Amino acid sequence: MGRVIHFEIHADNPERAVKFYTDVFGWKFQKWEGPADYWLVMTGPDNEPGINGGLMPRKGNQTGDIIMAYVCTAQVNSVDESVAKATSCGGQVALPKMPVPGVGWLAYCKDTEGNIFGMMQEDKNAGM
């Protein structure tokens, strides 16, 4: 079963978004030490129900095909198999499989309604 394990907020101005969500919800943000501009989002204590996420600079521009929502990412055993399954069920690849160094393999797809979602395969050696 592909359980939602992560969400992402795509922002034109990440620092402004960090301030907004800190002020509104009290979320805590930590700049990721990886090779990309990325902030980890802690929405509450680990011993309470809920998920944590990330915040990243928005890719694309306001006149093109951009993400204007939160993206949920599901944990999968195989990104390749899951992308193949999504496309065979009428979905489309939005961003092909890519490494997230030290974390795993990530791909983004669109469902039959055009909603973007992520799929993450854990692999600490990805991109290394």
Secondary structure, DSSP 8 states (H G I E B T S, - for coil): ---EEEEEEEESSHHHHHHHHHHHH--EEEE--SSS--EEEE-S-TTSS---EEEEE--S-TTSS---SEEEEEE-S-HHHHHHHHHHTT-EEEEEEEEETTTEEEEEEE-TTS-EEEEEEE-TTTT-
